[in-house]
Amino acid sequence: MATPGYSDDKAAVLARLKRVEGQIRGLQRMVDDDTYCIDVLTQVSAATRALQGVAVQLLDDHLRHCVTHAMQADDQTESDRIITEASKAIERLVKS
């Protein structure tokens, strides 16, 4: 199996995900404490943006590592596959 594009940034990705996890736990506490709806929604929005930030970082790492390596390998079929895969990931992110 190939090395993932985020391997050099793995600690940073994990740290960001742990912060998102903390935000989600905070949301659970807010709901458990019957916090005002708008305040909960504000925090949902913040957690969503944080998770989107992780996704953008992972996509950037993928483009810089996996796509670059596929292009350098001079295998047009593999390059096309990797680029199509990246395009679909971008499409999923844009739709979310």
C-alpha positions as CSV (number, residue, x, y, z in Angstrom):
1,M,0.0,0.0,0.0
2,A,1.3,3.5,-0.9
3,T,2.2,6.0,1.7
4,P,-0.8,8.4,2.3
5,G,-0.2,12.0,1.2
6,Y,-0.8,13.3,4.7
7,S,2.0,11.1,6.3
8,D,4.3,14.1,6.7
9,D,1.5,16.0,8.4
10,K,0.0,13.1,10.3
11,A,0.5,14.6,13.8
12,A,-1.1,17.9,12.7
13,V,-4.1,16.2,11.1
14,L,-4.6,14.1,14.2
15,A,-4.4,17.3,16.4
16,R,-7.0,19.0,14.3
17,L,-9.3,16.0,14.4
18,K,-8.9,15.9,18.2
19,R,-9.9,19.5,18.4
20,V,-13.0,18.7,16.3
21,E,-13.8,15.8,18.6
22,G,-13.6,18.2,21.6
23,Q,-16.0,20.6,19.8
24,I,-18.4,17.7,19.2
25,R,-18.3,16.7,22.9
26,G,-18.9,20.4,23.8
27,L,-22.0,20.3,21.5
28,Q,-23.2,17.2,23.3
29,R,-22.8,19.0,26.6
30,M,-24.6,22.1,25.3
31,V,-27.6,20.0,24.2
32,D,-27.6,18.0,27.5
33,D,-27.6,21.4,29.4
34,D,-30.5,22.7,27.3
35,T,-28.4,25.5,25.8
36,Y,-30.2,28.1,23.6
37,C,-30.7,26.7,20.1
38,I,-28.9,29.6,18.3
39,D,-25.8,29.1,20.5
40,V,-25.7,25.4,19.7
41,L,-26.1,26.1,16.0
42,T,-23.2,28.6,16.2
43,Q,-21.0,25.9,17.6
44,V,-22.2,23.4,15.0
45,S,-21.1,25.8,12.4
46,A,-17.7,26.2,14.0
47,A,-17.2,22.4,14.2
48,T,-18.3,22.1,10.6
49,R,-15.8,24.7,9.4
50,A,-13.1,23.0,11.5
51,L,-13.8,19.6,9.9
52,Q,-13.9,21.2,6.4
53,G,-10.4,22.6,7.2
54,V,-9.2,19.1,7.9
55,A,-10.7,18.0,4.6
56,V,-9.0,20.8,2.7
57,Q,-5.6,19.9,4.3
58,L,-6.0,16.3,3.4
59,L,-6.9,17.2,-0.2
60,D,-3.9,19.5,-0.5
61,D,-1.7,16.8,0.8
62,H,-3.2,14.3,-1.7
63,L,-2.7,16.7,-4.6
64,R,0.9,17.5,-3.6
65,H,1.9,13.9,-2.9
66,C,-0.3,11.3,-4.7
67,V,-1.1,13.3,-7.8
68,T,2.4,14.5,-8.2
69,H,3.8,11.0,-7.9
70,A,1.4,9.6,-10.3
71,M,2.3,12.3,-12.9
72,Q,6.0,11.6,-12.4
73,A,5.6,7.9,-12.8
74,D,4.8,8.4,-16.5
75,D,1.9,6.0,-16.4
76,Q,-1.0,7.8,-18.1
77,T,-3.6,5.3,-17.0
78,E,-2.6,5.7,-13.3
79,S,-2.3,9.5,-13.7
80,D,-5.8,9.7,-15.1
81,R,-7.2,7.5,-12.3
82,I,-5.6,9.6,-9.6
83,I,-6.8,12.8,-11.1
84,T,-10.3,11.5,-11.5
85,E,-10.2,10.4,-7.9
86,A,-9.1,13.8,-6.8
87,S,-11.8,15.5,-8.9
88,K,-14.5,13.4,-7.3
89,A,-13.1,14.2,-3.8
90,I,-13.3,17.9,-4.7
91,E,-16.8,17.5,-6.0
92,R,-17.8,15.8,-2.7
93,L,-16.3,18.7,-0.7
94,V,-18.0,21.3,-2.8
95,K,-21.4,19.6,-2.3
96,S,-21.0,19.4,1.4
